[in-house]
C-alpha cells in the first residue's frame, strides 16, 4: 500500500540521515583530534626551539667560563713560578750571607 511504502521511504531516509549525521560527527571528531594534535605539536616545537636557544646560551656561557678558568690557571701558574723564583733567590741570598 501507499502508506506503507511512504513509511518505508521515510524510515530509509531517517536511517540515511542518521548515518550521515554519524559520519559528520566522526569527521568532526577526527578533525578535532587532528587540530588538537597539530596544536600540541606546535607547542612542543616552540618548547624545543626555546630549549635549543637556552642550550646555545648555556654553551656560550660555558665557553666563556672555560676561557676565564684557563686564564686564571695561567695566572696562578705564573704566580707560582714567580713565587718559586723569589724563594730560590732568597735561599741563594741566604746561602751567600751564610758563606760570608
N, CA, C and O atoms as a CHARMM CRD file, in Angstrom:
* protein
*
  400
    1    1 UNK  N      0.84700  -1.19200   0.00000 PROA 1      0.00000
    2    1 UNK  CA     0.00000   0.00000   0.00000 PROA 1      0.00000
    3    1 UNK  C      0.88500   1.24500   0.00000 PROA 1      0.00000
    4    1 UNK  O      2.08000   1.23000   0.29500 PROA 1      0.00000
    5    2 UNK  N      0.19100   2.31600  -0.35600 PROA 2      0.00000
    6    2 UNK  CA     0.90600   3.58600  -0.48400 PROA 2      0.00000
    7    2 UNK  C      1.44700   4.08000   0.85000 PROA 2      0.00000
    8    2 UNK  O      2.56300   4.59600   0.92000 PROA 2      0.00000
    9    3 UNK  N      0.69000   3.92800   1.86400 PROA 3      0.00000
   10    3 UNK  CA     1.08100   4.38200   3.20300 PROA 3      0.00000
   11    3 UNK  C      2.28700   3.60600   3.71100 PROA 3      0.00000
   12    3 UNK  O      3.19900   4.20300   4.28200 PROA 3      0.00000
   13    4 UNK  N      2.31400   2.30500   3.51900 PROA 4      0.00000
   14    4 UNK  CA     3.44000   1.50100   3.98600 PROA 4      0.00000
   15    4 UNK  C      4.68800   1.79100   3.15200 PROA 4      0.00000
   16    4 UNK  O      5.80800   1.74600   3.66200 PROA 4      0.00000
   17    5 UNK  N      4.48600   2.09000   1.86400 PROA 5      0.00000
   18    5 UNK  CA     5.63900   2.46800   1.03300 PROA 5      0.00000
   19    5 UNK  C      6.23500   3.79300   1.50800 PROA 5      0.00000
   20    5 UNK  O      7.45400   3.95200   1.55600 PROA 5      0.00000
   21    6 UNK  N      5.36700   4.73800   1.85500 PROA 6      0.00000
   22    6 UNK  CA     5.83400   6.04700   2.34000 PROA 6      0.00000
   23    6 UNK  C      6.55000   5.88500   3.67400 PROA 6      0.00000
   24    6 UNK  O      7.56400   6.53400   3.93300 PROA 6      0.00000
   25    7 UNK  N      6.01100   5.01700   4.51000 PROA 7      0.00000
   26    7 UNK  CA     6.66100   4.74100   5.79700 PROA 7      0.00000
   27    7 UNK  C      8.04700   4.13300   5.57800 PROA 7      0.00000
   28    7 UNK  O      9.01400   4.48900   6.25200 PROA 7      0.00000
   29    8 UNK  N      8.11500   3.22400   4.63600 PROA 8      0.00000
   30    8 UNK  CA     9.39300   2.58000   4.34100 PROA 8      0.00000
   31    8 UNK  C     10.39900   3.59800   3.80400 PROA 8      0.00000
   32    8 UNK  O     11.56500   3.59500   4.19900 PROA 8      0.00000
   33    9 UNK  N      9.94400   4.46400   2.90900 PROA 9      0.00000
   34    9 UNK  CA    10.81000   5.50900   2.34800 PROA 9      0.00000
   35    9 UNK  C     11.23800   6.46100   3.46500 PROA 9      0.00000
   36    9 UNK  O     12.40900   6.83400   3.54700 PROA 9      0.00000
   37   10 UNK  N     10.30600   6.85000   4.31300 PROA 10     0.00000
   38   10 UNK  CA    10.60500   7.75900   5.42700 PROA 10     0.00000
   39   10 UNK  C     11.61500   7.12500   6.38000 PROA 10     0.00000
   40   10 UNK  O     12.56200   7.77700   6.81900 PROA 10     0.00000
   41   11 UNK  N     11.40500   5.85100   6.69300 PROA 11     0.00000
   42   11 UNK  CA    12.35700   5.15800   7.56900 PROA 11     0.00000
   43   11 UNK  C     13.73500   5.06300   6.91900 PROA 11     0.00000
   44   11 UNK  O     14.75600   5.23900   7.58400 PROA 11     0.00000
   45   12 UNK  N     13.75800   4.78500   5.61900 PROA 12     0.00000
   46   12 UNK  CA    15.02300   4.70700   4.89200 PROA 12     0.00000
   47   12 UNK  C     15.73300   6.07000   4.92500 PROA 12     0.00000
   48   12 UNK  O     16.94100   6.14400   5.14700 PROA 12     0.00000
   49   13 UNK  N     14.96700   7.14100   4.70000 PROA 13     0.00000
   50   13 UNK  CA    15.56200   8.49100   4.71600 PROA 13     0.00000
   51   13 UNK  C     16.05400   8.84600   6.12000 PROA 13     0.00000
   52   13 UNK  O     17.11000   9.46200   6.26100 PROA 13     0.00000
   53   14 UNK  N     15.30800   8.46800   7.15700 PROA 14     0.00000
   54   14 UNK  CA    15.73600   8.70900   8.53200 PROA 14     0.00000
   55   14 UNK  C     17.02800   7.96200   8.82400 PROA 14     0.00000
   56   14 UNK  O     17.94300   8.48300   9.46300 PROA 14     0.00000
   57   15 UNK  N     17.07500   6.72100   8.33600 PROA 15     0.00000
   58   15 UNK  CA    18.27100   5.89100   8.51700 PROA 15     0.00000
   59   15 UNK  C     19.46500   6.54400   7.81100 PROA 15     0.00000
   60   15 UNK  O     20.55300   6.62500   8.38000 PROA 15     0.00000
   61   16 UNK  N     19.26300   7.00700   6.58100 PROA 16     0.00000
   62   16 UNK  CA    20.32500   7.67600   5.82200 PROA 16     0.00000
   63   16 UNK  C     20.77000   8.96300   6.52300 PROA 16     0.00000
   64   16 UNK  O     21.96100   9.27200   6.57700 PROA 16     0.00000
   65   17 UNK  N     19.80700   9.70000   7.05100 PROA 17     0.00000
   66   17 UNK  CA    20.11600  10.94100   7.76900 PROA 17     0.00000
   67   17 UNK  C     20.91300  10.63900   9.03700 PROA 17     0.00000
   68   17 UNK  O     21.84800  11.36600   9.37400 PROA 17     0.00000
   69   18 UNK  N     20.54400   9.57100   9.73600 PROA 18     0.00000
   70   18 UNK  CA    21.27000   9.17700  10.94400 PROA 18     0.00000
   71   18 UNK  C     22.70100   8.77500  10.60100 PROA 18     0.00000
   72   18 UNK  O     23.64200   9.12800  11.31100 PROA 18     0.00000
   73   19 UNK  N     22.85400   8.03000   9.49700 PROA 19     0.00000
   74   19 UNK  CA    24.19700   7.62900   9.06500 PROA 19     0.00000
   75   19 UNK  C     25.01500   8.86400   8.67500 PROA 19     0.00000
   76   19 UNK  O     26.18400   8.98700   9.04100 PROA 19     0.00000
   77   20 UNK  N     24.38800   9.77100   7.93300 PROA 20     0.00000
   78   20 UNK  CA    25.09200  10.99400   7.51700 PROA 20     0.00000
   79   20 UNK  C     25.49700  11.82700   8.72900 PROA 20     0.00000
   80   20 UNK  O     26.59600  12.38100   8.77700 PROA 20     0.00000
   81   21 UNK  N     24.59800  11.90900   9.70400 PROA 21     0.00000
   82   21 UNK  CA    24.90100  12.65700  10.92800 PROA 21     0.00000
   83   21 UNK  C     26.05200  12.00300  11.68500 PROA 21     0.00000
   84   21 UNK  O     26.95800  12.67600  12.17600 PROA 21     0.00000
   85   22 UNK  N     25.99200  10.67800  11.76600 PROA 22     0.00000
   86   22 UNK  CA    27.06500   9.93500  12.44000 PROA 22     0.00000
   87   22 UNK  C     28.39400  10.13700  11.72900 PROA 22     0.00000
   88   22 UNK  O     29.42400  10.36200  12.36300 PROA 22     0.00000
   89   23 UNK  N     28.35700  10.05400  10.39300 PROA 23     0.00000
   90   23 UNK  CA    29.58400  10.27000   9.61200 PROA 23     0.00000
   91   23 UNK  C     30.12700  11.67700   9.82200 PROA 23     0.00000
   92   23 UNK  O     31.33400  11.87200   9.96600 PROA 23     0.00000
   93   24 UNK  N     29.22600  12.65400   9.83700 PROA 24     0.00000
   94   24 UNK  CA    29.64600  14.04600  10.03900 PROA 24     0.00000
   95   24 UNK  C     30.26600  14.22400  11.42400 PROA 24     0.00000
   96   24 UNK  O     31.26200  14.92900  11.58600 PROA 24     0.00000
   97   25 UNK  N     29.66400  13.57800  12.41500 PROA 25     0.00000
   98   25 UNK  CA    30.20600  13.67800  13.77500 PROA 25     0.00000
   99   25 UNK  C     31.57400  13.02300  13.86000 PROA 25     0.00000
  100   25 UNK  O     32.48000  13.54400  14.51000 PROA 25     0.00000
  101   26 UNK  N     31.72600  11.86200  13.19200 PROA 26     0.00000
  102   26 UNK  CA    33.02100  11.19500  13.16900 PROA 26     0.00000
  103   26 UNK  C     34.06600  12.07700  12.49500 PROA 26     0.00000
  104   26 UNK  O     35.19000  12.20600  12.98000 PROA 26     0.00000
  105   27 UNK  N     33.68300  12.68400  11.37300 PROA 27     0.00000
  106   27 UNK  CA    34.59000  13.57200  10.64700 PROA 27     0.00000
  107   27 UNK  C     34.98100  14.74800  11.52900 PROA 27     0.00000
  108   27 UNK  O     36.15100  15.13000  11.57600 PROA 27     0.00000
  109   28 UNK  N     34.00800  15.32500  12.23000 PROA 28     0.00000
  110   28 UNK  CA    34.29300  16.43100  13.14100 PROA 28     0.00000
  111   28 UNK  C     35.24800  15.98600  14.24600 PROA 28     0.00000
  112   28 UNK  O     36.19300  16.69700  14.58600 PROA 28     0.00000
  113   29 UNK  N     34.99000  14.80800  14.79600 PROA 29     0.00000
  114   29 UNK  CA    35.84000  14.28200  15.86300 PROA 29     0.00000
  115   29 UNK  C     37.26300  14.06600  15.35200 PROA 29     0.00000
  116   29 UNK  O     38.23000  14.41700  16.02900 PROA 29     0.00000
  117   30 UNK  N     37.38700  13.49200  14.16900 PROA 30     0.00000
  118   30 UNK  CA    38.71400  13.27600  13.58600 PROA 30     0.00000
  119   30 UNK  C     39.40300  14.62000  13.36100 PROA 30     0.00000
  120   30 UNK  O     40.58800  14.77100  13.65600 PROA 30     0.00000
  121   31 UNK  N     38.66200  15.59400  12.83900 PROA 31     0.00000
  122   31 UNK  CA    39.24900  16.91900  12.61600 PROA 31     0.00000
  123   31 UNK  C     39.64800  17.56700  13.93500 PROA 31     0.00000
  124   31 UNK  O     40.70100  18.19900  14.02500 PROA 31     0.00000
  125   32 UNK  N     38.81300  17.41400  14.95400 PROA 32     0.00000
  126   32 UNK  CA    39.14700  17.96100  16.27300 PROA 32     0.00000
  127   32 UNK  C     40.43300  17.33100  16.80600 PROA 32     0.00000
  128   32 UNK  O     41.30600  18.02300  17.32800 PROA 32     0.00000
  129   33 UNK  N     40.53600  16.01100  16.66700 PROA 33     0.00000
  130   33 UNK  CA    41.73300  15.30600  17.13500 PROA 33     0.00000
  131   33 UNK  C     42.95500  15.78100  16.35800 PROA 33     0.00000
  132   33 UNK  O     44.01600  16.01500  16.93700 PROA 33     0.00000
  133   34 UNK  N     42.79700  15.92200  15.02900 PROA 34     0.00000
  134   34 UNK  CA    43.91900  16.39100  14.21100 PROA 34     0.00000
  135   34 UNK  C     44.33000  17.81000  14.60600 PROA 34     0.00000
  136   34 UNK  O     45.51900  18.11100  14.71000 PROA 34     0.00000
  137   35 UNK  N     43.34600  18.67500  14.82300 PROA 35     0.00000
  138   35 UNK  CA    43.66100  20.05100  15.21800 PROA 35     0.00000
  139   35 UNK  C     44.33400  20.09100  16.58900 PROA 35     0.00000
  140   35 UNK  O     45.28200  20.84700  16.80300 PROA 35     0.00000
  141   36 UNK  N     43.83400  19.27200  17.51000 PROA 36     0.00000
  142   36 UNK  CA    44.42100  19.21100  18.84400 PROA 36     0.00000
  143   36 UNK  C     45.86300  18.70300  18.76500 PROA 36     0.00000
  144   36 UNK  O     46.75800  19.23600  19.42000 PROA 36     0.00000
  145   37 UNK  N     46.06800  17.67400  17.95900 PROA 37     0.00000
  146   37 UNK  CA    47.42100  17.13200  17.79700 PROA 37     0.00000
  147   37 UNK  C     48.33800  18.16600  17.15500 PROA 37     0.00000
  148   37 UNK  O     49.48900  18.32000  17.56300 PROA 37     0.00000
  149   38 UNK  N     47.83300  18.86800  16.15800 PROA 38     0.00000
  150   38 UNK  CA    48.64100  19.90200  15.49700 PROA 38     0.00000
  151   38 UNK  C     49.00800  21.00700  16.48100 PROA 38     0.00000
  152   38 UNK  O     50.13600  21.50000  16.47200 PROA 38     0.00000
  153   39 UNK  N     48.06700  21.39200  17.32200 PROA 39     0.00000
  154   39 UNK  CA    48.34000  22.42700  18.32000 PROA 39     0.00000
  155   39 UNK  C     49.37900  21.94300  19.33400 PROA 39     0.00000
  156   39 UNK  O     50.27100  22.69800  19.72200 PROA 39     0.00000
  157   40 UNK  N     49.25900  20.68500  19.75800 PROA 40     0.00000
  158   40 UNK  CA    50.24300  20.13800  20.70100 PROA 40     0.00000
  159   40 UNK  C     51.61700  20.04400  20.05600 PROA 40     0.00000
  160   40 UNK  O     52.62600  20.35000  20.69200 PROA 40     0.00000
  161   41 UNK  N     51.66100  19.62200  18.79400 PROA 41     0.00000
  162   41 UNK  CA    52.94100  19.52700  18.08700 PROA 41     0.00000
  163   41 UNK  C     53.56800  20.90600  17.96500 PROA 41     0.00000
  164   41 UNK  O     54.77300  21.05600  18.16300 PROA 41     0.00000
  165   42 UNK  N     52.77200  21.90600  17.64300 PROA 42     0.00000
  166   42 UNK  CA    53.27800  23.28300  17.53400 PROA 42     0.00000
  167   42 UNK  C     53.82500  23.74900  18.88700 PROA 42     0.00000
  168   42 UNK  O     54.87600  24.38700  18.95600 PROA 42     0.00000
  169   43 UNK  N     53.10300  23.42500  19.95100 PROA 43     0.00000
  170   43 UNK  CA    53.57100  23.79400  21.29300 PROA 43     0.00000
  171   43 UNK  C     54.89400  23.11600  21.61900 PROA 43     0.00000
  172   43 UNK  O     55.79700  23.73600  22.18100 PROA 43     0.00000
  173   44 UNK  N     55.00400  21.84300  21.26500 PROA 44     0.00000
  174   44 UNK  CA    56.25400  21.11500  21.50800 PROA 44     0.00000
  175   44 UNK  C     57.39000  21.69400  20.67600 PROA 44     0.00000
  176   44 UNK  O     58.52300  21.79300  21.14600 PROA 44     0.00000
  177   45 UNK  N     57.08200  22.08000  19.42900 PROA 45     0.00000
  178   45 UNK  CA    58.09800  22.66500  18.55500 PROA 45     0.00000
  179   45 UNK  C     58.61100  23.97100  19.16200 PROA 45     0.00000
  180   45 UNK  O     59.81500  24.22900  19.17600 PROA 45     0.00000
  181   46 UNK  N     57.68800  24.78800  19.66000 PROA 46     0.00000
  182   46 UNK  CA    58.08500  26.04700  20.29300 PROA 46     0.00000
  183   46 UNK  C     58.94700  25.78100  21.52600 PROA 46     0.00000
  184   46 UNK  O     59.94900  26.46300  21.74400 PROA 46     0.00000
  185   47 UNK  N     58.56100  24.79600  22.32800 PROA 47     0.00000
  186   47 UNK  CA    59.35700  24.45000  23.51300 PROA 47     0.00000
  187   47 UNK  C     60.74700  23.97200  23.10400 PROA 47     0.00000
  188   47 UNK  O     61.74300  24.31200  23.74200 PROA 47     0.00000
  189   48 UNK  N     60.80300  23.18200  22.03500 PROA 48     0.00000
  190   48 UNK  CA    62.08500  22.68600  21.54800 PROA 48     0.00000
  191   48 UNK  C     62.96000  23.83900  21.06600 PROA 48     0.00000
  192   48 UNK  O     64.16000  23.86200  21.34100 PROA 48     0.00000
  193   49 UNK  N     62.37200  24.79000  20.35400 PROA 49     0.00000
  194   49 UNK  CA    63.13000  25.96100  19.89700 PROA 49     0.00000
  195   49 UNK  C     63.64900  26.76800  21.08700 PROA 49     0.00000
  196   49 UNK  O     64.79600  27.21500  21.08800 PROA 49     0.00000
  197   50 UNK  N     62.79800  26.95000  22.09900 PROA 50     0.00000
  198   50 UNK  CA    63.21500  27.67500  23.30600 PROA 50     0.00000
  199   50 UNK  C     64.34700  26.93200  24.00900 PROA 50     0.00000
  200   50 UNK  O     65.31600  27.54400  24.45800 PROA 50     0.00000
  201   51 UNK  N     64.21900  25.61600  24.10000 PROA 51     0.00000
  202   51 UNK  CA    65.25700  24.81200  24.74900 PROA 51     0.00000
  203   51 UNK  C     66.55700  24.87600  23.96000 PROA 51     0.00000
  204   51 UNK  O     67.63700  24.94600  24.54800 PROA 51     0.00000
  205   52 UNK  N     66.46300  24.85300  22.63600 PROA 52     0.00000
  206   52 UNK  CA    67.67000  24.94700  21.80400 PROA 52     0.00000
  207   52 UNK  C     68.34600  26.29600  21.98000 PROA 52     0.00000
  208   52 UNK  O     69.57300  26.37300  22.04900 PROA 52     0.00000
  209   53 UNK  N     67.55500  27.36200  22.05300 PROA 53     0.00000
  210   53 UNK  CA    68.11300  28.69600  22.26600 PROA 53     0.00000
  211   53 UNK  C     68.78400  28.78000  23.64600 PROA 53     0.00000
  212   53 UNK  O     69.87700  29.33100  23.77900 PROA 53     0.00000
  213   54 UNK  N     68.12900  28.23700  24.65000 PROA 54     0.00000
  214   54 UNK  CA    68.68700  28.24000  26.00600 PROA 54     0.00000
  215   54 UNK  C     69.97300  27.41000  26.04300 PROA 54     0.00000
  216   54 UNK  O     70.94700  27.79300  26.69000 PROA 54     0.00000
  217   55 UNK  N     69.96700  26.26800  25.34200 PROA 55     0.00000
  218   55 UNK  CA    71.14600  25.41500  25.28200 PROA 55     0.00000
  219   55 UNK  C     72.31000  26.15800  24.64200 PROA 55     0.00000
  220   55 UNK  O     73.43700  26.09100  25.13200 PROA 55     0.00000
  221   56 UNK  N     72.04100  26.86800  23.54600 PROA 56     0.00000
  222   56 UNK  CA    73.09700  27.63900  22.88000 PROA 56     0.00000
  223   56 UNK  C     73.63100  28.72000  23.81500 PROA 56     0.00000
  224   56 UNK  O     74.83500  28.97100  23.86400 PROA 56     0.00000
  225   57 UNK  N     72.73600  29.34800  24.54600 PROA 57     0.00000
  226   57 UNK  CA    73.13500  30.38600  25.50600 PROA 57     0.00000
  227   57 UNK  C     74.01900  29.77100  26.60600 PROA 57     0.00000
  228   57 UNK  O     75.04200  30.34400  26.98100 PROA 57     0.00000
  229   58 UNK  N     73.61700  28.61700  27.10900 PROA 58     0.00000
  230   58 UNK  CA    74.39200  27.95800  28.16100 PROA 58     0.00000
  231   58 UNK  C     75.75300  27.48900  27.64100 PROA 58     0.00000
  232   58 UNK  O     76.75500  27.57300  28.35100 PROA 58     0.00000
  233   59 UNK  N     75.78200  26.99900  26.40800 PROA 59     0.00000
  234   59 UNK  CA    77.05600  26.57700  25.82700 PROA 59     0.00000
  235   59 UNK  C     78.00000  27.77100  25.66400 PROA 59     0.00000
  236   59 UNK  O     79.20000  27.65500  25.90800 PROA 59     0.00000
  237   60 UNK  N     77.45500  28.91000  25.25200 PROA 60     0.00000
  238   60 UNK  CA    78.27400  30.11400  25.11900 PROA 60     0.00000
  239   60 UNK  C     78.80800  30.53800  26.48800 PROA 60     0.00000
  240   60 UNK  O     79.97600  30.90400  26.61800 PROA 60     0.00000
  241   61 UNK  N     77.96500  30.48900  27.48600 PROA 61     0.00000
  242   61 UNK  CA    78.38900  30.85300  28.84800 PROA 61     0.00000
  243   61 UNK  C     79.44800  29.87200  29.35000 PROA 61     0.00000
  244   61 UNK  O     80.42000  30.28100  29.98500 PROA 61     0.00000
  245   62 UNK  N     79.26600  28.58700  29.07000 PROA 62     0.00000
  246   62 UNK  CA    80.25800  27.58200  29.47900 PROA 62     0.00000
  247   62 UNK  C     81.59400  27.85600  28.78500 PROA 62     0.00000
  248   62 UNK  O     82.64900  27.74900  29.40900 PROA 62     0.00000
  249   63 UNK  N     81.55400  28.20600  27.51100 PROA 63     0.00000
  250   63 UNK  CA    82.78400  28.54700  26.79600 PROA 63     0.00000
  251   63 UNK  C     83.47700  29.74900  27.40600 PROA 63     0.00000
  252   63 UNK  O     84.69800  29.76200  27.56700 PROA 63     0.00000
  253   64 UNK  N     82.68800  30.76000  27.74600 PROA 64     0.00000
  254   64 UNK  CA    83.25700  31.95900  28.38100 PROA 64     0.00000
  255   64 UNK  C     83.89600  31.61000  29.72400 PROA 64     0.00000
  256   64 UNK  O     84.99300  32.06800  30.03900 PROA 64     0.00000
  257   65 UNK  N     83.19300  30.79100  30.51000 PROA 65     0.00000
  258   65 UNK  CA    83.71900  30.40400  31.82200 PROA 65     0.00000
  259   65 UNK  C     84.97600  29.54800  31.69500 PROA 65     0.00000
  260   65 UNK  O     85.90200  29.68200  32.49500 PROA 65     0.00000
  261   66 UNK  N     85.01400  28.67200  30.69300 PROA 66     0.00000
  262   66 UNK  CA    86.22500  27.86600  30.46200 PROA 66     0.00000
  263   66 UNK  C     87.39900  28.77400  30.12600 PROA 66     0.00000
  264   66 UNK  O     88.51900  28.55200  30.58500 PROA 66     0.00000
  265   67 UNK  N     87.13200  29.80100  29.31800 PROA 67     0.00000
  266   67 UNK  CA    88.18000  30.76100  28.97400 PROA 67     0.00000
  267   67 UNK  C     88.69600  31.48700  30.21200 PROA 67     0.00000
  268   67 UNK  O     89.90200  31.65000  30.39400 PROA 67     0.00000
  269   68 UNK  N     87.76600  31.91800  31.05600 PROA 68     0.00000
  270   68 UNK  CA    88.15900  32.59400  32.29300 PROA 68     0.00000
  271   68 UNK  C     88.95300  31.65400  33.19800 PROA 68     0.00000
  272   68 UNK  O     89.94300  32.05900  33.80700 PROA 68     0.00000
  273   69 UNK  N     88.52100  30.41300  33.28100 PROA 69     0.00000
  274   69 UNK  CA    89.22100  29.42800  34.11100 PROA 69     0.00000
  275   69 UNK  C     90.63000  29.18500  33.59000 PROA 69     0.00000
  276   69 UNK  O     91.58000  29.11100  34.37000 PROA 69     0.00000
  277   70 UNK  N     90.76700  29.06100  32.27700 PROA 70     0.00000
  278   70 UNK  CA    92.09400  28.85000  31.69900 PROA 70     0.00000
  279   70 UNK  C     92.99100  30.06300  31.96700 PROA 70     0.00000
  280   70 UNK  O     94.17300  29.91300  32.27800 PROA 70     0.00000
  281   71 UNK  N     92.42500  31.25400  31.84500 PROA 71     0.00000
  282   71 UNK  CA    93.18700  32.48300  32.11200 PROA 71     0.00000
  283   71 UNK  C     93.62800  32.52200  33.58000 PROA 71     0.00000
  284   71 UNK  O     94.77000  32.86700  33.88200 PROA 71     0.00000
  285   72 UNK  N     92.71600  32.16600  34.48200 PROA 72     0.00000
  286   72 UNK  CA    93.05100  32.15600  35.91000 PROA 72     0.00000
  287   72 UNK  C     94.11200  31.09100  36.20200 PROA 72     0.00000
  288   72 UNK  O     95.00600  31.31600  37.01700 PROA 72     0.00000
  289   73 UNK  N     94.01800  29.94100  35.54600 PROA 73     0.00000
  290   73 UNK  CA    95.00300  28.87300  35.75800 PROA 73     0.00000
  291   73 UNK  C     96.38300  29.33100  35.28000 PROA 73     0.00000
  292   73 UNK  O     97.39100  29.06600  35.93600 PROA 73     0.00000
  293   74 UNK  N     96.42400  30.02500  34.12600 PROA 74     0.00000
  294   74 UNK  CA    97.70800  30.53900  33.64100 PROA 74     0.00000
  295   74 UNK  C     98.27700  31.57700  34.61100 PROA 74     0.00000
  296   74 UNK  O     99.47300  31.56500  34.90100 PROA 74     0.00000
  297   75 UNK  N     97.42900  32.46900  35.10800 PROA 75     0.00000
  298   75 UNK  CA    97.87600  33.48800  36.05800 PROA 75     0.00000
  299   75 UNK  C     98.39900  32.82600  37.33200 PROA 75     0.00000
  300   75 UNK  O     99.41700  33.24700  37.88100 PROA 75     0.00000
  301   76 UNK  N     97.70800  31.79800  37.79700 PROA 76     0.00000
  302   76 UNK  CA    98.13300  31.08800  39.00100 PROA 76     0.00000
  303   76 UNK  C     99.47600  30.40200  38.76900 PROA 76     0.00000
  304   76 UNK  O    100.34800  30.43700  39.63700 PROA 76     0.00000
  305   77 UNK  N     99.64300  29.78400  37.61300 PROA 77     0.00000
  306   77 UNK  CA   100.90900  29.11700  37.29800 PROA 77     0.00000
  307   77 UNK  C    102.04300  30.14200  37.22900 PROA 77     0.00000
  308   77 UNK  O    103.14300  29.89300  37.72200 PROA 77     0.00000
  309   78 UNK  N    101.76900  31.29000  36.61700 PROA 78     0.00000
  310   78 UNK  CA   102.78100  32.34300  36.55100 PROA 78     0.00000
  311   78 UNK  C    103.12600  32.84900  37.94800 PROA 78     0.00000
  312   78 UNK  O    104.29400  33.07200  38.26500 PROA 78     0.00000
  313   79 UNK  N    102.10600  33.02500  38.77400 PROA 79     0.00000
  314   79 UNK  CA   102.32600  33.49900  40.14600 PROA 79     0.00000
  315   79 UNK  C    103.13300  32.46800  40.93800 PROA 79     0.00000
  316   79 UNK  O    104.03100  32.83200  41.69700 PROA 79     0.00000
  317   80 UNK  N    102.82200  31.21100  40.76500 PROA 80     0.00000
  318   80 UNK  CA   103.55900  30.15200  41.45600 PROA 80     0.00000
  319   80 UNK  C    105.02500  30.15100  41.00300 PROA 80     0.00000
  320   80 UNK  O    105.94000  30.06300  41.82000 PROA 80     0.00000
  321   81 UNK  N    105.22500  30.25000  39.68900 PROA 81     0.00000
  322   81 UNK  CA   106.59900  30.25400  39.16300 PROA 81     0.00000
  323   81 UNK  C    107.37000  31.46500  39.70900 PROA 81     0.00000
  324   81 UNK  O    108.53200  31.35000  40.09800 PROA 81     0.00000
  325   82 UNK  N    106.71400  32.60300  39.73100 PROA 82     0.00000
  326   82 UNK  CA   107.36500  33.82000  40.26400 PROA 82     0.00000
  327   82 UNK  C    107.67300  33.65400  41.74800 PROA 82     0.00000
  328   82 UNK  O    108.74000  34.05600  42.21400 PROA 82     0.00000
  329   83 UNK  N    106.74000  33.06400  42.48700 PROA 83     0.00000
  330   83 UNK  CA   106.93600  32.84500  43.91600 PROA 83     0.00000
  331   83 UNK  C    108.09600  31.88000  44.15500 PROA 83     0.00000
  332   83 UNK  O    108.92300  32.10100  45.04000 PROA 83     0.00000
  333   84 UNK  N    108.15100  30.80800  43.36100 PROA 84     0.00000
  334   84 UNK  CA   109.24800  29.84200  43.49100 PROA 84     0.00000
  335   84 UNK  C    110.58400  30.49800  43.13100 PROA 84     0.00000
  336   84 UNK  O    111.60900  30.21700  43.75100 PROA 84     0.00000
  337   85 UNK  N    110.56200  31.36500  42.13200 PROA 85     0.00000
  338   85 UNK  CA   111.77400  32.07500  41.72300 PROA 85     0.00000
  339   85 UNK  C    112.26400  32.98100  42.86400 PROA 85     0.00000
  340   85 UNK  O    113.45700  33.01500  43.16500 PROA 85     0.00000
  341   86 UNK  N    111.33200  33.71600  43.49800 PROA 86     0.00000
  342   86 UNK  CA   111.70400  34.59200  44.61500 PROA 86     0.00000
  343   86 UNK  C    112.22100  33.77300  45.80000 PROA 86     0.00000
  344   86 UNK  O    113.18400  34.16500  46.45900 PROA 86     0.00000
  345   87 UNK  N    111.57200  32.62800  46.06600 PROA 87     0.00000
  346   87 UNK  CA   112.02200  31.77800  47.16800 PROA 87     0.00000
  347   87 UNK  C    113.42900  31.25600  46.89500 PROA 87     0.00000
  348   87 UNK  O    114.26700  31.21300  47.79500 PROA 87     0.00000
  349   88 UNK  N    113.68300  30.86300  45.65000 PROA 88     0.00000
  350   88 UNK  CA   115.01300  30.36200  45.29300 PROA 88     0.00000
  351   88 UNK  C    116.04800  31.47300  45.42100 PROA 88     0.00000
  352   88 UNK  O    117.15200  31.24200  45.91200 PROA 88     0.00000
  353   89 UNK  N    115.69300  32.68300  44.97800 PROA 89     0.00000
  354   89 UNK  CA   116.61100  33.82100  45.10100 PROA 89     0.00000
  355   89 UNK  C    116.88500  34.12800  46.57100 PROA 89     0.00000
  356   89 UNK  O    118.01600  34.44000  46.94600 PROA 89     0.00000
  357   90 UNK  N    115.84300  34.04000  47.40300 PROA 90     0.00000
  358   90 UNK  CA   116.01200  34.29100  48.83400 PROA 90     0.00000
  359   90 UNK  C    116.92900  33.23900  49.45100 PROA 90     0.00000
  360   90 UNK  O    117.78300  33.55600  50.27900 PROA 90     0.00000
  361   91 UNK  N    116.74100  31.95900  49.03100 PROA 91     0.00000
  362   91 UNK  CA   117.60900  30.89200  49.53700 PROA 91     0.00000
  363   91 UNK  C    119.05300  31.13000  49.11200 PROA 91     0.00000
  364   91 UNK  O    119.97700  30.95700  49.90800 PROA 91     0.00000
  365   92 UNK  N    119.24700  31.53000  47.85100 PROA 92     0.00000
  366   92 UNK  CA   120.59700  31.78900  47.36000 PROA 92     0.00000
  367   92 UNK  C    121.22800  32.96000  48.10500 PROA 92     0.00000
  368   92 UNK  O    122.40700  32.91900  48.45600 PROA 92     0.00000
  369   93 UNK  N    120.43300  34.01100  48.34500 PROA 93     0.00000
  370   93 UNK  CA   120.95200  35.17200  49.08300 PROA 93     0.00000
  371   93 UNK  C    121.31000  34.76600  50.50600 PROA 93     0.00000
  372   93 UNK  O    122.32100  35.21600  51.04600 PROA 93     0.00000
  373   94 UNK  N    120.49000  33.92200  51.11300 PROA 94     0.00000
  374   94 UNK  CA   120.76100  33.44900  52.47000 PROA 94     0.00000
  375   94 UNK  C    122.04700  32.61100  52.47600 PROA 94     0.00000
  376   94 UNK  O    122.86500  32.72900  53.38900 PROA 94     0.00000
  377   95 UNK  N    122.21600  31.77200  51.46000 PROA 95     0.00000
  378   95 UNK  CA   123.41000  30.94200  51.38700 PROA 95     0.00000
  379   95 UNK  C    124.66300  31.82700  51.21800 PROA 95     0.00000
  380   95 UNK  O    125.70800  31.55100  51.80700 PROA 95     0.00000
  381   96 UNK  N    124.54400  32.86500  50.42500 PROA 96     0.00000
  382   96 UNK  CA   125.67400  33.79200  50.21900 PROA 96     0.00000
  383   96 UNK  C    125.99400  34.48500  51.53200 PROA 96     0.00000
  384   96 UNK  O    127.16600  34.62800  51.87900 PROA 96     0.00000
  385   97 UNK  N    124.97900  34.91700  52.26900 PROA 97     0.00000
  386   97 UNK  CA   125.20600  35.60200  53.55900 PROA 97     0.00000
  387   97 UNK  C    125.85800  34.65400  54.55300 PROA 97     0.00000
  388   97 UNK  O    126.73100  35.05100  55.32400 PROA 97     0.00000
  389   98 UNK  N    125.41800  33.37700  54.52600 PROA 98     0.00000
  390   98 UNK  CA   125.98100  32.42200  55.45700 PROA 98     0.00000
  391   98 UNK  C    127.43000  32.10100  55.11900 PROA 98     0.00000
  392   98 UNK  O    128.22400  31.78600  56.00600 PROA 98     0.00000
  393   99 UNK  N    127.78200  32.18300  53.81000 PROA 99     0.00000
  394   99 UNK  CA   129.15600  31.90600  53.41000 PROA 99     0.00000
  395   99 UNK  C    130.08800  33.03200  53.85200 PROA 99     0.00000
  396   99 UNK  O    131.27200  32.81000  54.10600 PROA 99     0.00000
  397  100 UNK  N    129.54200  34.23200  53.94000 PROA 100    0.00000
  398  100 UNK  CA   130.42200  35.36800  54.27900 PROA 100    0.00000
  399  100 UNK  C    130.49000  35.63400  55.74500 PROA 100    0.00000
  400  100 UNK  O    131.18700  36.55400  56.17400 PROA 100    0.00000
